[in-house]
């Protein structure tokens, strides 16, 4: 991370408790010399927005981001040279007074996030809204100056009367924020400070309101046509004291009315008190997940509002888009887009499960099933590097990995397929980008996780006992249950083997001695085959075949096919089995059935939500059931990206683009497209560290025509025939079958 930063600054807080009002800290200073360069070093306990001479500092929304605050708190460095009044004319006049102000909200640090209730977390949540600032200025004449947060600063109430992650924001534009009160010094953390490691969260795009309508219940609602994560920007002409009050929703109920029950305890309020005249407001310290807004109050009444008054600002970590998929099926194209929107909506500094309800946690299970897809859609290396560093920081001494990272819930026992994010995520990031540093960073965490399983299992060679999520939301779950019918010991033991294998692979790449894990892996496989010689669910067949744990993996795949056919061509897998389902089918010669599941439109299927108007990936296959009712009110997110993991099959099998373990990061590549006659064409592009890969196929004159572009040496496989090629663009043909 480089040399440790030397801080002359002091942590400051309001001398008096301001309650829910977000404090505004400020200092004024004069410059006697022209400025050559100025850098602002800053962080806060909460989230902040800094202004220098009336201009926003940087583009980072919700800075300093969300980390495992007990161990790691990021600080940011901004070049603010251009924001200072620094020229010689200003220095010699009375216009050289500079003003630096910082607004601090609760953010993740001090919001009542699930898990904060423990004594472990309360030590953080009960801290004040504190600030640390160091402005380092170099002058043209070779001298320098440091402006630090200290007792000389002032603080006061801001126009942000309330702001936190789950309950939204109250803003009073009539408030003239004048920081005139004294600050107090605060014994804030220095030993946990680290330079910015992850991607900044930024405004990425703007979505115009698509329509405004009145529901059967008589409420005025705006539809943005797309579920997003971010906030609403309102432009209105009003008189002082008039109010814009909005509520948020993901979906409408079957009668077309505004529906918020699935937000659970999150108030998700947007309350703006107007000043006189034309004005524009957008929140600055919070975010929502939504497609619809309900206009509760508006200047002149809800009937005076129009679509022109509202714009949705989309927030997510500043990742570069790398992968695209298009095909001849419009529903499938919408699924591809839903997967991307699900990633955007949940990659807000941490890979969360959902962005809307009173949860929004970095669930490890969701992240590990989606990591490969995430690294195809976007350049997510930096994003995962930061999150995995938090995982390593939060890992217990015994190797336990939490259900969520940052680990707020502090569960007693780890869960299989959730804690295995410790091995799966670093490995997938390594394969995607070819940078072994991620394995170096995480190897002790990876190894510690496997050691934890070894230490807690009730039966050597397996992982038995404990508490697990099982095949979460599997469709073969008993009535009223969330866990599918796959045996938990089966899942845990299968992932025990898989994680051990990944430790071995990572260790070999790093030149580590992994002989003990090689012996352990052999023992696990041998013991697994004795303990689990038969398979009772689709997910058991999937795991046995995909992880090569079955004595005869092909027989397990054959059994999987029979199970699918016996239940009418339907999948029954949940969070654990679904990511590997289509891969097992295509790996063992059942690509046609894999396509049938992918293209299926009736419930249960990936396309069923699309037929119901989904614009993101749902938590449940039937979040909205066929009769229009909701699966539940308590756990029914409509922006839950995990099942979007199917897209890695489209890239890797349908389009055929796969990195090679011996040449990770697509330094060399295998491209083996598998077309299906139910699609007329499919096109995939992937920007890698070595250039753009393109794989396209389409029907043409009774043949399949393939166009393949590779920036590196590649093994191209067309209809079973291999072609070794150099970088370039190539065309191939095969029989239409």
C-alpha positions, 0 to 999 in steps of 0.5 A: 500500500506504499509508505504510511501516511504521516498525519499532522491533522487531528480528528474533530467532532461537534462539541455538542451533540447535533442529533440526527442533523448532519454536521457541516465542518468548515475552516477558512484560511488565506494564501500569501503565495501562488499555489503550485500544487495542493492535495487534500487527504480526508476521511470520516466516521460516516460518509462525507462530501467536501467542498472547496470554495464552493466546488465539490471535491472529487466525484466519490459518492459515499466516501470514504466507502464501506470497509471492515471499520474495526480493521480498515478505514480508507482515506482519499487523496484529491488533487485540489490545485484547481479549486484554490484561488491561487493566482498572483492577482488573487493573492495580492487582493482581498479575494484570497480567502479560501473556504473548505467545508465538509458535510458528514452523514451517518453512512454505513459507519453509524447507520443501524445496519443489521448486526450493529446491535452487538457490543462489537459493533456498538463501539463503532456505531456510537462514535460521533460524526468525526472528521480527519482532514489534511490539506497539503499545499506547495507554492510556486516559490518553493515553500509549503503549508499544511491546513489540518483539522484541529480546534480552529475549525468550526461546525454547525447544523447543515440543511441535511436534517436527517440522513442514513443508509436505510431511512433516507434523507430529510433536507431543508433548503431554507436552512442557511448553514453557518458553521459557527460552533466550536469543535472538539478533538476526538480520539479517532483511529489512525492505526486502521487508516489505509489509502483508497483501495477500491473503486470509487462509487460515482454517479454513472448515468441518468435515467429519465422518468418514463411515465407518470400515472395515477394508480387504482388506489388514487396515488400518483406514481412515476415509473423510470422503466428500469430498476436502479440503485441511486437517488432521484434528482428533483427540479421544481419551482416552489415557494419556501416551505413547500415539500417534495415527499417521495416513497420508493418501490421496486414493483407494483402489486397485481392491481397496479398499486404502489408496493413497499412491504418488501422494503421491510423496516427501511423507511426509504424516505425522501423529504425535501423542504423547498426554498423560494424559486426554481431549484434542483435537489438530489440527496448526497449521503444515501441511496435507494433501490427502486424503479417507482416513486410515489409522490406523497407531497409536491408543490401545487399537489401531486397533480402538478408534477410531471416526468420532467421534474424527476431524473434517476441518478444511477450509482455504482462502483466505477468499474469499466464495462468489459463484456457484452452479449446479444442474440436473436431472442429479445427475452434473452437479451433482456435477461443479459441486461437484467444481469448487468443492471443487477450487478450495477445495483449491487456493486456499490463498494461492496457486493451486496445481496440487494440495494433496497430493503433493511439489509444490503449486506455483503453476502459471501454466498451471493458473491462467490456464485456471481464472481465469474460473471461479474468479471466478464461484465466488468473489470472488477479486479480492483473491486474484489481486491478491496472486498477480499482484503476486508474478508481477510481482515475479518477472518477469525484466528481459527479461519472462520469466514463470516456470512457477510463481509464486512462481518457485521452478523458475527455468526457463531458458525460458518456456512458452506458455500458462503465461507467458500467465497474465501477460496472461490473469489480469489481464484476466479479473479486470478483466472479473469485477470492473470494477476497472481497478486490476488492469490498472494494477498489472500492465500493465508485466508484461503488456507485458513478457511480450509483449516477451519473446516478441518477443525470443526467437522464432526467426521474427518474427510467430510464436513459434517455438523454445523449450521448451513444455508444449504441449497438456499431457495432450492425449489425442492424445499419442503413447504414453508422452508427456504432450504432446498432438499439437498443434504447439508453435509453433502453440500458442505463436504463437496465445497470442502473438497473444492476449496481444498483443491483451490488452495492446492492450485493457488499454492502451486502457482505461488510456490508454496508447500501444499503437500498436506492439502494434497493429501487432505484432498485425496482423503476428502474425495475418497471419503466423499465417495463412500459416504455419498454414493447415491444422489437424491436431488438435482443439486447433488448431481450437479455438485458431484459431477462438476467438482468431479467427486462422483466415482463416475461424473458422467453417470451423475450428469445422466441422473441429473438429466433424468431428474430434470426430465422427470419433473417436466423439464424444470430445474429445482436448484437453488443458490448452490446448484444453479450456477453450475447446472448448465455447465454440467449439462453441456460438459457431459453432452447435454447442451441442448437441454441446457439451452432448453432450460435457458430459453424456458419462459414458464416458471421456473426459469430465468426468463419467467421474471422477464415475462413478468416485466423484470428489469433486474434479477430476482431473489426468487424464481417466482418473486411475482407468482403466476397469479400475480401474488408475491412470494412473500413480503419478508424476503422478496428482493427484485434486485438480487444478482445471484441467479444472473450467474447463468450469464457466465455459461453464455459467455463460456459455452454458448459463445465458447470464450474461456481462459486457460488455467495455464494462461490466466487472464486470457493470455491464451484462450480457448474459444469453442462456441456451442450454437443452438438452432433455437437462436438465429445468432449470438454475439459476445465481446470481451475486453481482456488485459490482452485485447478484445475477444469476439465470438459470433455465430449465426445461421446462414444458408443452412450452415453455421457461420462463425466469426472469431477474433482473438488478440492472442494465440488461441485454440478454436474448436468448431463442431469438435474440430480444433484449430490452433491460430495466432491473433487475428480474425477467422471465419469458420462454417459447420453443418446446421444441426 
